């Protein structure tokens, strides 16, 4: 099975010991929206994906599964 945005989002959130509620508060979404994104039922905007990538200090390409290296390009 290939990895998707939803998988990476959940892995980043859980590895940083954040609840869906806490992540939602950080990026301005309801916990139910985080849950739906993690289950692949809804998507997000490019702007919000960039906020998520910045928060977790990973590249946007890594978050959206266009790269395997999570290091952001500086």
Residue pairs with C-beta under 8 A, 6 or more apart in sequence:
2 65
3 65
4 40
4 65
5 37
5 40
5 43
5 49
5 63
5 64
5 65
6 37
6 38
6 39
6 40
8 62
8 63
8 65
9 34
9 37
9 38
9 52
9 63
10 38
12 52
12 56
12 58
12 63
13 20
13 23
13 34
13 38
16 56
18 26
19 31
20 31
20 34
20 35
20 38
21 31
21 34
23 29
23 34
24 30
24 31
24 33
24 34
26 55
27 48
27 51
27 52
27 55
28 48
28 51
29 48
33 42
36 42
37 43
37 44
44 52
49 60
49 63
49 64
50 60
52 63
53 59
53 60
53 62
53 63
53 72
54 72
56 63
57 72
58 70
58 71
58 72
59 67
59 69
59 70
59 71
59 72
59 73
61 67
62 68
62 69
62 70
62 71
